[in-house]
Amino acid sequence: MARLTTLLGFMAQGLTLVAATPPLMNLESRATVPGQWESLGGVLTSPPSVVSWGNNRLDVFGLGTDSAAWHRWWDGSAWGGWESLGGVLQTAPIPVSWASNRIDLFAQGGDSSLVHRWWDGSAWGGWESLGGTIKGSPSAVSWGSGRLDIFAIGTDSAVWHLWYERQWGSWESLGGVAQNAPAVVSWAPNRLDLFAPTAVSWGKGRLDIFALGTDHALWHLWYDGKWGSWESLGGTLTSAPVAVSDQANRLDIYATGTDGALWHIGYDGRRWNAWESTKGNTPTLPAVASWGPGRIDVFVAGTDRALWHNWLTSDSNVYLRRTRPTWQAALQDFSTQWFLVPQGTGIIAVILHRLDYQFHGLQIISYIFWITTIVLLLVMVILYALRCVLFPKHVADCLRNKPGEMDGLASISISFTSILQMAAMVLVPSWHGRWGTAIYGLWWANVAMAVLANLGIPFATTHLHPPGVAGLSPAARLPLIAALTAAAGGGTVCTSAGLGSDLQTPAVAVGYLLLGMGFGLAAILDALFLARLFDRGRRGAPWWWPRPTCSRT
């Protein structure tokens, strides 16, 4: 028995050295977070456009090689097939919805007039001309039931406006000098904001319009019962902007910069954020739509001219960063990666305490690291629990979709193992009493956590994450390290906690079981990870799509 416990105690040193340099969390993921890129087929000659008229409903439109409008839809369970909506168009159709099961399409017709077609819930109406002579794609938005606002660039390069409310109004000039139709958005009744011009609405009576100016900056105009004045939001852009609003008083604008990257600026209801780059080139400007708060669907035309789709959530990457009160932002962004900090300090404490070369100051330093580990782990567990209570959907999305997020939970068990090892080596020799029995009981609780991490996390990962090795990260080793360090911790407890052989025997047996379980799965994982390193394919995603970091800046 003494030889067995000595062996496990020795392995405590070796395995803590392994855990001392835990695999880094995978801070890079493809743009498929949280969904995987999928091809929706088709042959498009224009960037796609998309609209949502209800929860979990998407309608995507594009211009085909026959100059007709083409349509495909998602009904919450499956994608419908491509259908032709006819027409002879010069630009991709622009959709807008002002009610459930209602879609209005606008485009530049073959004669350069504005043309319109609509879906009323049962059938498509025919194409009709709304007059005017426009240049390029129009922008359309609705801020209330039965209300439509259309914006386009005229032959004089000014922004022109046409609206519908029970009947069509007349074209009016809004002035300005723009290269493309403005982006427009509405976030309240009777409110519009224009950005030379792409249009969007986030509430009844509210429109926001965005456009690329001749100075290559983003320009903004809004309507909230009356028109505001044009304002520059800066930037140096080379493409028309794309605007989306996923909730009241919230705007997100995307455009291509001179570096070919997609740039983003957002409005949080009080102020405009600074421009930020998503750090990656795209062949076409994406179409974006939201069918619920914190959810945005992205569509692009790939280099294969097919339609590609991905979806993003408010936590998935920098594209959808939200400006919130500082403490809420920090708490919502509190990732399980932070548990690596107490894991590291705990391992350092054990190593310093067990070094063959010792001096009095080194013991004190190890105590400082030990106490730091206890405080950090306690505070972080409380913060993470609070995050789960305040942002349950966000946490669930992270665990389901962000690589490494679930694996990081295993660091709680690893950190706790270090704390118990130090307690066995420090408290029992100094204070005796029942400390040994208490630490022994806590070790069994930690064994339960380690087994749950070692078996439960890989099981959940294989069922929740996309299949294949493409998304495998080094962080997947953390649940296995939890089992190995728990075994090592058992060796330390047996050799240092003053336990009798009746208590040591089951601990030693379970320790060996943990070693066998952890090492076996580690060998399998290493083989899979090696296969991933040799597999450089970008399965399920266009080769040109960038890989933004998972961490939010």
C-alpha positions in Angstrom: 0.0 0.0 0.0 2.8 2.4 0.9 4.4 1.8 -2.5 1.1 2.4 -4.3 0.5 5.6 -2.5 4.0 6.7 -3.0 3.6 6.1 -6.8 0.4 8.1 -6.9 2.1 10.9 -4.9 5.0 10.9 -7.3 2.6 11.1 -10.2 1.0 14.1 -8.5 4.2 16.0 -9.2 4.5 14.7 -12.8 0.8 15.3 -13.7 0.7 18.7 -12.2 3.6 19.6 -14.4 1.5 18.4 -17.4 -1.4 20.5 -16.2 0.8 23.5 -15.5 0.9 24.2 -19.2 -2.7 23.5 -20.2 -3.6 23.6 -23.9 -4.6 27.1 -24.9 -8.2 27.7 -25.5 -9.0 27.8 -29.2 -9.3 31.5 -29.7 -9.8 31.2 -33.4 -12.8 29.8 -35.1 -14.2 29.9 -38.5 -16.9 32.4 -39.3 -19.3 29.5 -38.7 -19.8 30.4 -35.1 -22.4 29.5 -34.1 -23.7 27.9 -37.3 -21.7 26.1 -40.0 -21.5 27.7 -43.4 -23.9 25.9 -45.8 -24.3 26.3 -49.5 -27.9 27.0 -50.7 -27.0 26.5 -54.3 -28.2 28.6 -57.1 -26.3 30.7 -59.6 -26.4 34.4 -58.7 -25.1 37.4 -60.6 -25.6 39.8 -57.6 -25.1 39.8 -53.9 -28.2 38.3 -52.1 -30.8 40.1 -50.1 -32.8 38.8 -47.2 -35.8 39.6 -45.1 -37.6 38.1 -42.1 -41.4 38.5 -41.5 -41.6 36.3 -38.5 -39.7 34.3 -35.8 -37.4 31.7 -37.4 -38.5 32.8 -41.0 -36.1 33.9 -43.7 -36.7 34.8 -47.3 -33.6 35.2 -49.5 -33.6 36.8 -53.0 -31.0 37.1 -55.7 -30.6 38.1 -59.4 -30.2 35.1 -61.7 -28.3 34.7 -64.9 -31.6 35.3 -66.7 -32.0 38.8 -65.1 -35.0 37.5 -63.2 -35.6 37.5 -59.4 -35.0 34.2 -57.7 -36.3 33.3 -54.2 -35.6 30.7 -51.6 -37.0 30.5 -48.0 -36.5 29.0 -44.6 -39.7 28.1 -42.7 -38.1 27.2 -39.4 -37.4 23.6 -40.2 -36.1 23.3 -43.8 -35.1 25.4 -46.8 -37.6 25.5 -49.7 -36.4 25.1 -53.3 -35.4 28.0 -55.6 -38.3 29.6 -57.4 -38.2 32.2 -60.2 -40.2 35.4 -59.6 -39.6 36.6 -63.2 -39.1 40.1 -64.2 -36.3 41.8 -66.3 -34.1 43.5 -63.7 -30.9 45.4 -63.6 -30.3 44.9 -59.9 -31.0 42.3 -57.3 -34.5 42.6 -55.7 -34.7 44.3 -52.4 -37.2 42.8 -50.0 -39.1 44.5 -47.1 -41.8 43.2 -44.8 -44.4 45.3 -42.9 -46.5 42.4 -41.5 -46.5 38.7 -40.9 -46.5 36.8 -44.2 -46.1 40.0 -46.2 -43.2 40.8 -48.5 -42.6 43.7 -50.9 -39.9 43.5 -53.5 -38.2 46.5 -55.2 -35.6 46.7 -57.9 -34.3 48.7 -60.8 -36.2 47.5 -63.9 -34.9 47.1 -67.4 -36.0 50.6 -68.2 -34.2 52.0 -65.1 -37.6 52.7 -63.3 -38.4 51.4 -59.9 -40.4 48.1 -60.2 -42.3 46.4 -57.4 -43.8 43.0 -56.7 -45.4 41.7 -53.5 -46.4 38.6 -51.6 -49.7 38.9 -49.7 -49.6 35.6 -47.8 -51.2 33.5 -50.5 -49.8 34.5 -53.9 -47.3 36.8 -55.6 -48.7 39.8 -57.4 -47.3 40.9 -60.8 -44.4 43.3 -61.4 -45.5 46.9 -61.5 -43.5 50.1 -62.4 -43.5 52.9 -59.8 -41.9 55.3 -62.2 -38.8 57.4 -61.7 -35.4 57.0 -63.2 -33.0 55.5 -60.7 -29.4 54.4 -60.7 -28.6 51.1 -59.0 -30.4 49.2 -56.3 -33.1 51.0 -54.2 -33.4 50.8 -50.5 -36.7 49.9 -48.8 -37.9 49.9 -45.2 -41.1 49.8 -43.2 -41.7 51.4 -39.8 -45.3 50.2 -39.4 -48.1 48.1 -40.8 -49.0 49.2 -44.3 -46.2 51.7 -44.5 -43.3 51.5 -47.0 -40.5 54.0 -47.7 -38.3 53.6 -50.7 -35.0 55.4 -51.4 -33.0 55.5 -54.6 -30.3 57.6 -56.3 -31.6 59.7 -59.2 -29.8 60.7 -62.3 -28.8 63.9 -60.4 -26.9 61.8 -57.8 -29.4 63.0 -55.1 -31.3 60.7 -52.8 -35.0 60.4 -53.9 -37.8 59.1 -51.7 -41.1 57.4 -52.5 -43.6 56.2 -49.8 -46.7 54.1 -49.5 -49.5 54.4 -46.9 -52.8 53.2 -48.3 -51.6 54.6 -51.7 -48.4 55.6 -53.3 -47.1 59.1 -52.8 -45.0 61.1 -55.2 -41.2 61.0 -55.6 -39.4 63.7 -53.5 -35.8 64.7 -53.5 -33.9 64.6 -50.2 -30.8 66.2 -51.7 -27.3 65.1 -51.0 -24.7 63.7 -53.4 -24.4 60.0 -53.2 -22.9 57.1 -55.2 -25.4 54.6 -54.2 -28.9 54.3 -52.7 -28.8 55.1 -49.0 -29.1 52.6 -46.2 -32.1 53.3 -44.2 -33.3 52.0 -40.8 -36.2 52.7 -38.5 -36.1 52.1 -34.8 -39.4 53.7 -33.7 -42.7 54.8 -35.0 -42.3 57.7 -37.4 -38.5 57.6 -37.2 -36.1 57.2 -40.1 -32.4 57.4 -40.3 -30.6 57.6 -43.7 -27.1 56.6 -44.6 -26.6 57.4 -48.2 -28.6 55.0 -48.7 -29.4 51.8 -47.1 -32.6 51.9 -45.1 -33.8 50.1 -42.0 -36.4 50.6 -39.3 -36.4 49.5 -35.7 -39.9 50.8 -34.8 -43.1 52.4 -36.0 -42.5 55.8 -37.5 -38.7 55.5 -37.4 -36.4 55.2 -40.4 -32.6 55.3 -40.6 -30.8 55.7 -44.0 -27.2 55.1 -44.6 -25.1 55.9 -47.8 -21.6 56.0 -49.1 -20.7 59.6 -49.8 -18.4 61.0 -52.5 -15.8 61.4 -49.7 -16.0 57.6 -49.1 -17.4 58.2 -45.6 -20.6 56.8 -44.2 -23.5 59.3 -44.2 -26.6 59.1 -42.1 -30.1 60.7 -42.4 -33.0 59.8 -40.1 -36.8 60.3 -39.9 -38.8 60.3 -36.7 -41.8 62.3 -37.7 -39.7 64.9 -39.6 -36.4 64.6 -41.5 -33.1 65.3 -39.7 -30.0 66.6 -41.4 -27.3 64.5 -43.1 -24.4 63.7 -40.8 -21.1 62.0 -41.5 -20.2 58.9 -39.4 -16.7 58.8 -40.9 -14.8 55.8 -42.2 -13.1 55.2 -45.5 -15.3 52.8 -47.4 -15.4 51.3 -50.9 -18.9 49.7 -50.9 -22.5 50.6 -50.1 -23.4 50.0 -46.5 -25.7 47.3 -45.2 -27.9 48.1 -42.2 -29.8 45.9 -39.7 -31.7 46.3 -36.5 -32.4 43.4 -34.2 -34.1 45.4 -31.5 -35.5 48.8 -30.6 -33.0 51.6 -30.6 -30.2 49.4 -32.0 -28.5 49.7 -35.3 -25.6 47.8 -36.9 -24.0 49.0 -40.2 -21.5 47.0 -42.3 -19.4 48.1 -45.3 -16.2 47.2 -47.0 -13.1 49.3 -46.3 -10.2 50.2 -48.5 -8.4 47.2 -47.1 -11.0 44.8 -48.5 -12.2 43.9 -45.0 -15.7 44.2 -43.7 -16.1 47.1 -41.2 -18.8 47.6 -38.6 -20.2 50.6 -36.7 -23.1 50.3 -34.3 -25.6 52.5 -32.4 -26.7 51.5 -28.9 -29.5 54.0 -28.4 -27.2 56.7 -27.0 -24.2 57.0 -29.2 -22.4 55.6 -32.2 -19.5 53.2 -31.4 -16.1 53.5 -33.1 -15.5 51.7 -36.4 -14.2 48.2 -36.0 -12.8 45.7 -38.6 -14.0 42.1 -38.8 -10.5 41.4 -40.2 -11.2 39.4 -43.3 -11.9 39.9 -46.9 -15.2 39.0 -48.5 -15.9 38.8 -52.3 -19.3 40.4 -51.9 -21.0 42.6 -49.3 -23.2 40.3 -47.2 -26.9 40.6 -46.8 -28.0 40.6 -43.2 -31.4 40.1 -41.5 -32.6 39.6 -37.9 -35.7 37.6 -36.8 -35.1 38.2 -33.1 -33.0 40.1 -30.6 -29.4 39.0 -30.6 -29.8 37.0 -33.8 -28.5 38.0 -37.3 -28.4 35.8 -40.4 -25.7 36.5 -43.0 -25.9 35.6 -46.7 -23.2 36.1 -49.3 -22.6 35.1 -52.9 -19.5 32.9 -53.0 -16.8 32.7 -55.6 -18.7 29.7 -57.0 -21.7 32.2 -57.5 -23.8 30.1 -55.1 -25.6 31.4 -52.1 -23.9 30.8 -48.8 -25.5 31.2 -45.4 -24.3 31.6 -41.8 -26.0 32.8 -38.6 -24.6 34.8 -35.8 -25.7 35.4 -32.2 -24.9 38.3 -29.9 -22.0 36.4 -28.3 -20.6 34.6 -31.3 -18.1 37.2 -32.6 -17.2 40.8 -33.0 -19.7 41.4 -35.8 -22.6 41.5 -33.3 -20.8 43.2 -30.4 -23.3 45.0 -28.2 -22.6 48.1 -26.2 -24.1 47.5 -22.7 -23.4 49.0 -19.2 -19.8 48.1 -18.3 -20.6 45.6 -15.6 -23.2 43.8 -17.8 -20.8 43.6 -20.7 -18.1 42.2 -18.5 -20.3 39.7 -16.9 -21.9 38.5 -20.1 -18.5 38.2 -21.7 -17.1 36.2 -18.7 -15.8 33.1 -20.5 -14.9 29.8 -19.0 -11.4 30.6 -20.3 -10.9 32.6 -17.1 -10.9 29.5 -15.0 -7.5 28.8 -16.5 -6.1 31.5 -14.2 -6.8 29.8 -10.9 -5.8 26.5 -12.6 -2.4 28.0 -13.3 -1.9 29.7 -9.9 -2.9 26.5 -8.1 -0.4 24.4 -10.1 2.3 26.9 -9.4 1.5 26.7 -5.6 1.9 22.9 -5.7 5.1 23.0 -7.7 6.7 25.6 -5.4 5.7 23.7 -2.3 7.1 20.3 -3.6 10.4 21.5 -5.1 13.4 19.6 -3.8 15.3 22.8 -3.4 13.6 24.8 -0.7 14.0 27.9 1.4 11.7 29.5 3.9 10.6 32.3 1.5 9.6 29.8 -1.2 7.1 28.2 1.1 5.6 31.6 1.8 5.3 32.3 -1.9 3.6 28.9 -2.4 1.1 29.9 0.3 0.4 33.2 -1.4 -0.3 31.4 -4.7 -2.5 28.9 -2.8 -4.7 31.5 -1.2 -4.8 33.4 -4.5 -6.1 30.3 -6.1 -8.9 29.8 -3.5 -10.0 33.5 -3.8 -9.9 33.5 -7.6 -11.8 30.2 -8.0 -14.5 31.3 -5.5 -15.0 34.7 -7.1 -15.0 33.2 -10.6 -17.5 30.5 -9.7 -19.8 33.1 -8.2 -19.4 35.3 -11.3 -20.1 32.4 -13.7 -23.2 31.4 -11.7 -24.4 35.0 -11.8 -23.8 35.0 -15.5 -25.9 31.8 -15.9 -28.8 33.4 -13.9 -28.8 36.8 -15.7 -27.9 35.5 -19.2 -29.1 31.9 -19.4 -29.7 31.9 -23.2 -26.4 33.5 -23.8 -24.6 31.0 -21.7 -26.4 28.1 -23.4 -25.5 29.5 -26.8 -21.9 29.8 -25.8 -21.7 26.2 -24.5 -23.5 24.8 -27.6 -21.6 26.8 -30.2 -18.3 28.4 -29.1 -15.4 26.0 -29.4 -13.6 25.5 -26.1 -16.3 27.1 -23.9 -17.6 23.9 -22.5 -14.1 22.4 -22.2 -13.1 25.4 -20.0 -15.5 24.2 -17.2 -13.1 21.3 -16.6 -10.6 23.9 -15.2 -12.8 24.2 -12.1 -12.0 20.6 -11.2 -8.3 21.0 -12.0 -8.1 24.2 -9.8 -10.0 22.5 -7.0 -7.5 19.6 -7.1 -4.6 22.0 -6.6 -6.3 23.5 -3.6 -6.9 20.1 -2.0 -3.3 19.1 -2.6 -2.0 22.2 -0.9 -4.5 21.7 2.0 -3.3 18.1 2.5 0.4 19.2 2.5 0.0 22.3 4.6 -3.0 22.1 7.0 -2.8 18.4 8.1 0.9 18.5 9.2 0.3 21.8 11.0 -3.2 21.5 12.5 -3.9 17.7 12.5 -7.4 17.0 13.8 -10.1 16.2 11.3 -8.5 18.1 8.4 -7.4 14.9 6.8 -10.8 13.4 6.8 -12.4 16.6 5.5 -9.9 16.9 2.7 -10.5 13.2 1.9 -14.2 13.8 1.6 -13.7 16.9 -0.6 -11.4 14.8 -2.8 -14.3 12.4 -3.5 -16.5 15.3 -4.5 -13.8 16.5 -6.8 -13.5 12.9 -8.3 -17.2 13.2 -9.2 -16.6 16.6 -10.9 -13.6 15.1 -12.8 -15.5 12.1 -14.0 -18.4 14.3 -15.1 -15.9 16.5 -17.0 -14.0 13.6 -18.5 -17.0 11.8 -19.8 -19.8 14.4 -19.9 -18.1 17.2 -21.7 -16.8 15.1 -24.7 -20.2 13.4 -24.9 -22.0 16.8 -25.0 -19.5 18.2 -27.5 -20.0 15.3 -29.9 -23.8 15.8 -29.7 -24.0 19.6 -29.8 -21.1 20.6 -32.1 -20.8 20.0 -35.8 -19.4 16.5 -36.7 -15.9 16.1 -37.9 -12.4 17.1 -36.6 -12.4 20.6 -38.3 -13.7 22.3 -35.1 -11.5 20.3 -32.7 -9.3 22.5 -30.5 -6.5 21.8 -28.0 -8.9 22.9 -25.3 -10.6 19.5 -25.7 -7.8 18.1 -23.5 -8.9 20.0 -20.5 -11.7 17.5 -19.4 -9.1 14.7 -19.7 -6.6 16.6 -17.6 -9.3 17.0 -15.0 -9.4 13.2 -14.5 -5.6 12.9 -14.5 -5.0 15.6 -12.0 -7.8 14.2 -9.8 -5.9 10.9 -9.7 -2.7 12.8 -8.8 -4.6 14.7 -6.1 -5.7 11.4 -4.7 -2.0 10.3 -4.4 -1.2 13.5 -2.6 -4.1 13.2 -0.2 -3.2 9.6 0.6 0.5 10.4 1.3 0.0 13.7 3.2 -3.4 13.7 4.9 -2.6 11.1 7.5 -5.2 8.6 6.4 -5.5 5.0 7.4 -5.2 2.1 5.0 -9.0 1.6 5.0 -9.4 5.1 3.5 -6.4 4.9 1.2 -7.3 1.7 -0.5 -10.4 2.9 -2.3 -8.7 6.2 -3.2 -5.8 4.4 -4.8 -8.1 2.1 -6.7 -10.2 5.0 -8.0 -7.0 6.9 -8.8 -5.8 4.2 -11.1 -9.2 4.0 -12.8 -9.1 7.8 -13.4 -5.6 7.4 -14.9 -6.8 4.6 -17.2 -9.9 6.6 -18.3 -7.9 9.9 -18.8 -4.9 8.4 -20.7 -7.1 6.3 -23.0 -9.3 9.2 -24.1 -6.2 11.4 -24.3 -4.6 9.0 -26.8 -7.8 9.0 -28.9 -8.0 12.8 -28.8 -4.4 13.2 -29.8 -4.9 11.0 -32.8 -7.9 13.0 -33.9 -6.1 16.3 -33.3 -3.2 15.0 -35.4 -5.7 14.2 -38.2 -7.1 17.7 -37.9 -3.6 19.2 -38.4 -3.2 17.2 -41.6 -6.7 18.1 -42.8 -6.4 21.6 -44.1 -9.7 21.6 -45.9 -12.3 24.2 -45.0 -15.3 21.8 -44.9 -18.7 23.4 -45.0 -17.3 27.0 -45.5 -16.3 29.0 -48.6 -12.5 29.0 -48.7 -12.4 32.8 -48.8 -14.3 33.4 -45.5 -12.1 34.8 -42.7 -11.6 33.3 -39.3 -12.4 35.9 -36.8 -11.4 35.3 -33.2 -14.0 33.8 -30.8 -13.0 36.3 -28.1 -14.9 39.6 -28.2 -12.9 42.8 -28.3 
